[in-house]
Amino acid sequence: MRKIIKIFCVILFVSVLIYAVKDAVSTEIREASVPVVSEKVLIPGGQSIGVRMDVKGVLIVGLEEIQEKDGEKINPGLLSGLQIGDMIISIDGKNVYRADDVKAMINENKGEVILKIKRNDEIMNVDIKPILSDEDNTYKLGIWVKDKTAGIGTLTYYDPENSTFGALGHGIVDPETNSILSVDTGQLLEVKVRDVNEGKEGTPGEIQGIFYHADEPLGSLEKNCQFGIFGSTYHPIENPYYRKPLSVGSKSQIEKGKAYILSTLSDNRIKRFEIEIEKINDNDINEDKCMVIKITDKELLEETGGIIQGMSGSPIIQNDRIIGAVTHVFVNDPTRGYGVFIENMLEAYE
């Protein structure tokens, strides 16, 4: 009987020991488990879009001489140190929002004023004395200014998680100053493509369109920077090719070889066109010319000759991942151009 009891105790001890060991191992495995992180997903774009933007402040795009009553010609802006590309923020402490504000404030004051301007990333004050023009008897600073811009491009992505968008793949710049414009307010609009001008060597082509349903914008603009324009949409945006979102491809996942772009041409439908990724430049993360691409799709080449103005922002798809967007065309070879990493666009909007 004692022998049986002894055997029973040994069995019980071993069972308890095995259970304790299993529980410890299980706990260690649970504690060592790494949570799975979901991949970022986006709805690809490809739609032609219109951009209507009010510039924050007033941009100086030109300087001119003003003729006084005695016939002498003077350029007050140049003498005061103003430069093309300067942004006028305020006059005598009063904020400036429109080009007409400058003329009104100068003629209300008539004497020397202080302009607060932004030059690149530097804020400075400039003293300037207006000149009474002999031409129309109004006071002038000898500057040309603008406060609005508009254009056509292509939507790159729609983020269903937070109803935001990215487009163009490069910033909107003033053609006279080549400076990136700061957004005050702006809207994303539907565009109806009216015509397509084919690109040729030395002469970039162009998508021509009209703003459609301008009183019902697709969204609002919030940022204009080196990597594109960004903002929020008023309604979800869909893509006929990709009903479900695609994973974001990192630059390490991009390969040389076949890929696709999505663009809208004269038939006003998003189409998918084949391209070749010829070069990948992942050395400079702040670059907006990260890939060299070549159009290989016969249909696209026949209609446009390659990459044309208005296709900027066309999403680049490879291995069912959205990896970037078209940004620039080679002027001397419209079949080739540059693309930006989608990672760069997303990081720019954060």
C-alpha positions in Angstrom: 0.0 0.0 0.0 2.8 2.4 0.9 4.5 1.6 -2.4 1.3 2.5 -4.3 1.0 5.8 -2.4 4.6 6.6 -3.2 4.1 5.9 -6.9 1.0 8.1 -6.9 2.8 11.0 -5.2 5.7 10.8 -7.8 3.2 10.8 -10.7 1.4 13.8 -9.1 4.6 15.7 -8.7 5.7 15.1 -12.2 2.3 16.2 -13.6 2.5 19.4 -11.6 6.1 20.0 -12.8 5.2 19.5 -16.4 2.2 21.9 -16.1 4.3 24.5 -14.5 6.9 24.3 -17.2 4.3 24.4 -20.0 2.7 27.5 -18.4 6.1 29.2 -18.1 7.0 28.6 -21.7 3.5 29.7 -22.9 3.9 32.9 -20.8 7.3 33.6 -22.3 6.0 33.1 -25.8 3.1 35.4 -25.2 5.4 38.1 -23.7 7.8 37.7 -26.6 5.2 38.0 -29.3 5.4 41.1 -31.5 2.1 42.7 -32.5 1.4 42.8 -36.3 1.5 46.2 -37.8 -1.0 46.8 -40.6 0.5 48.2 -43.9 -0.5 51.7 -45.0 -3.1 51.5 -47.8 -4.3 54.1 -50.3 -6.8 54.3 -53.1 -4.8 55.2 -56.3 -5.8 58.3 -58.2 -5.4 58.9 -61.9 -8.2 61.5 -62.2 -7.5 64.8 -63.9 -8.0 67.5 -61.3 -8.2 71.2 -61.2 -6.4 73.4 -58.6 -7.7 76.8 -57.7 -5.5 78.5 -55.1 -5.3 81.8 -53.3 -1.7 82.6 -52.4 -1.0 83.5 -48.7 0.1 87.1 -48.9 0.9 88.8 -52.3 3.7 87.6 -54.5 6.0 90.1 -56.3 6.4 88.9 -59.8 8.0 91.9 -61.5 9.6 95.3 -61.0 9.1 98.4 -63.1 10.1 102.0 -63.3 7.5 104.7 -62.5 7.6 108.1 -64.3 7.0 111.0 -62.0 5.4 114.4 -62.9 8.8 115.9 -63.8 9.5 113.1 -66.2 12.1 111.3 -64.0 11.8 107.5 -63.9 12.3 105.7 -60.6 11.8 102.2 -59.4 11.0 102.5 -55.7 10.8 98.7 -55.2 14.3 98.1 -56.6 15.8 101.1 -54.6 14.3 99.7 -51.4 15.8 96.2 -52.0 12.7 94.3 -53.0 13.2 91.3 -55.2 11.1 89.2 -57.5 9.8 86.3 -55.5 9.3 88.3 -52.3 5.9 87.7 -50.6 4.3 90.8 -49.1 2.6 89.9 -45.8 1.6 93.3 -44.4 1.8 97.0 -45.0 2.2 99.2 -41.9 1.1 96.3 -39.8 -2.1 95.6 -41.8 -2.2 92.1 -43.3 -2.3 91.9 -47.1 -4.4 89.2 -48.7 -5.1 90.4 -52.3 -3.2 92.3 -55.0 -5.8 95.0 -54.9 -5.0 95.6 -51.2 -1.6 96.8 -52.0 -2.8 99.5 -54.4 -5.6 100.6 -51.9 -3.3 100.8 -48.9 -0.5 102.7 -50.7 -2.9 105.3 -52.1 -4.6 105.7 -48.7 -1.3 106.4 -47.0 0.5 108.2 -49.8 3.7 108.5 -47.8 6.5 106.1 -46.8 5.3 102.7 -45.6 6.8 99.6 -44.0 6.4 96.3 -45.9 6.7 93.1 -44.0 7.9 90.5 -46.5 8.9 86.9 -46.6 12.0 86.0 -48.7 12.6 82.3 -48.9 12.3 81.4 -45.1 13.3 84.8 -43.8 10.9 87.5 -42.6 12.1 91.1 -42.9 10.8 94.7 -42.9 11.4 97.1 -45.8 10.9 100.9 -45.8 9.7 102.1 -49.1 8.4 105.5 -50.4 5.7 105.3 -53.2 6.0 107.4 -56.3 3.1 109.5 -57.7 2.7 108.2 -61.3 2.4 110.7 -64.1 0.5 108.1 -66.1 -2.6 107.8 -63.9 -2.0 110.1 -60.9 -1.9 107.2 -58.4 0.9 106.2 -56.0 2.9 103.1 -56.9 5.7 101.0 -55.6 7.0 99.9 -58.9 6.1 96.2 -58.4 3.8 93.7 -60.1 2.0 91.4 -57.8 -0.4 88.4 -57.9 -2.5 86.6 -55.4 -4.1 83.7 -57.2 -3.1 80.7 -59.4 -4.9 77.8 -61.1 -3.9 74.8 -63.1 -4.6 71.2 -64.1 -2.8 68.1 -62.8 -3.5 64.5 -61.7 -4.7 63.0 -58.4 -2.1 60.7 -56.9 -4.0 59.1 -54.0 -6.9 59.2 -51.7 -6.5 58.0 -48.1 -9.7 56.3 -46.9 -8.5 56.3 -43.3 -8.6 60.1 -42.9 -10.2 61.4 -46.2 -7.0 63.1 -47.3 -5.4 63.3 -50.7 -2.1 64.0 -52.4 -1.6 65.2 -56.0 0.9 66.5 -58.6 4.0 65.0 -57.0 5.7 68.4 -57.1 4.9 71.9 -55.8 3.0 74.6 -57.6 5.5 77.3 -58.4 5.2 80.8 -59.8 6.5 80.6 -63.4 8.1 84.1 -63.2 9.9 83.5 -59.8 10.2 79.7 -59.7 9.3 79.9 -56.0 6.8 77.6 -54.3 3.6 79.4 -53.5 2.2 79.3 -50.0 -1.5 78.3 -49.7 -4.0 80.7 -48.1 -7.1 78.9 -49.3 -7.7 76.6 -52.2 -9.9 73.9 -53.7 -9.6 70.7 -55.6 -11.9 70.6 -58.6 -13.2 68.1 -61.2 -11.8 68.6 -64.6 -13.2 67.7 -68.0 -10.4 67.0 -70.5 -11.1 69.0 -73.7 -8.0 68.3 -75.7 -4.6 66.7 -75.6 -1.6 68.3 -77.3 1.1 65.8 -78.1 4.6 66.3 -76.7 7.6 66.5 -79.1 11.3 66.9 -78.6 11.9 70.3 -77.2 8.2 71.1 -76.8 6.3 69.5 -73.9 2.7 68.5 -74.6 -0.3 69.5 -72.5 -3.6 68.3 -71.3 -6.2 71.0 -71.8 -9.4 71.0 -69.8 -12.1 73.0 -68.1 -13.1 73.1 -64.5 -16.2 71.0 -64.1 -18.8 71.6 -61.3 -16.7 74.4 -59.9 -19.4 75.1 -57.3 -19.0 71.6 -56.0 -15.3 71.1 -55.2 -13.8 67.7 -54.4 -11.9 69.0 -51.4 -9.8 71.8 -49.8 -6.1 72.5 -50.2 -4.0 72.7 -47.1 -0.4 72.4 -48.2 1.7 73.1 -51.3 5.3 71.9 -51.0 8.2 70.3 -53.0 6.4 66.9 -53.1 2.9 68.0 -54.2 -0.3 69.5 -53.0 -2.3 68.0 -50.1 -5.6 68.5 -48.4 -8.9 66.9 -47.3 -11.7 65.6 -49.5 -15.4 66.3 -48.9 -16.5 62.9 -50.2 -14.8 59.5 -50.7 -12.9 59.1 -54.1 -13.1 55.8 -56.0 -10.9 54.2 -58.7 -12.5 51.9 -61.3 -9.3 49.9 -61.7 -8.7 49.4 -57.9 -11.9 49.1 -56.0 -9.9 48.2 -52.9 -7.0 50.1 -51.5 -3.4 49.2 -52.4 -0.5 48.8 -50.0 2.1 51.5 -50.0 5.4 50.3 -51.5 8.5 51.5 -49.8 11.5 52.6 -51.9 13.3 49.3 -50.9 10.5 47.4 -52.6 10.8 49.2 -55.9 12.4 47.4 -58.7 13.8 48.3 -62.1 11.5 47.0 -64.8 7.8 47.0 -65.7 5.3 49.2 -63.8 2.1 51.1 -64.6 0.8 54.6 -64.4 -2.9 55.8 -64.1 -3.9 58.9 -66.1 -7.0 60.5 -67.7 -6.8 61.6 -71.3 -9.2 62.8 -74.0 -11.9 60.2 -73.3 -12.2 61.4 -69.7 -11.6 57.9 -68.3 -8.8 56.7 -66.1 -6.6 54.3 -68.0 -3.7 52.2 -67.0 -0.5 52.5 -69.1 2.6 50.4 -69.0 6.0 52.0 -68.2 9.5 51.0 -67.5 11.4 52.1 -64.4 14.9 52.6 -65.6 16.7 54.1 -62.6 16.1 54.3 -58.8 17.7 57.0 -56.8 17.3 56.3 -53.1 20.4 58.2 -51.9 18.6 61.5 -51.3 15.3 61.2 -49.4 14.5 64.8 -50.0 14.6 64.4 -53.7 11.5 64.8 -55.9 13.2 63.1 -58.9 13.6 59.7 -57.3 13.0 57.5 -60.3 13.6 57.7 -64.1 10.7 56.2 -66.0 10.1 55.5 -69.7 6.7 55.3 -71.3 6.4 52.0 -73.3 2.7 51.8 -73.8 1.8 52.1 -77.5 -1.6 53.7 -76.9 -0.2 56.4 -74.7 2.7 57.1 -77.0 0.3 57.5 -80.0 -2.0 59.9 -78.2 0.5 62.0 -76.2 4.0 61.2 -77.4 4.9 60.4 -73.8 4.6 62.4 -70.6 2.8 65.8 -71.0 1.9 68.6 -68.7 -1.2 67.7 -66.7 0.0 64.2 -66.1 2.1 65.2 -63.0 0.8 63.2 -60.1 -0.2 60.1 -62.1 0.3 57.3 -59.6 2.9 54.7 -60.3 1.9 51.1 -59.5 4.2 48.1 -59.3 3.5 44.6 -58.0 0.1 45.8 -56.8 1.6 48.5 -54.7 1.4 52.2 -55.1 5.1 53.3 -55.1 5.1 56.9 -56.4 3.9 59.5 -58.8 5.0 61.1 -62.1 6.6 64.5 -61.6 8.6 65.8 -64.6 9.2 65.2 -68.3 12.5 65.3 -70.1 12.1 68.2 -72.4 14.3 66.7 -75.1 12.7 63.2 -74.8 9.0 63.2 -73.8 9.0 59.4 -73.6 11.0 59.7 -70.4 10.7 61.6 -67.1 11.0 61.5 -63.3 8.9 60.0 -60.5 8.8 60.7 -56.8 8.5 58.0 -54.1 5.1 57.8 -52.5 6.9 57.7 -49.1 8.2 61.2 -49.7 4.8 62.5 -50.5 3.2 60.9 -47.4 6.0 62.2 -45.1 5.7 65.7 -46.5 2.0 65.8 -45.5 2.6 64.6 -41.9 
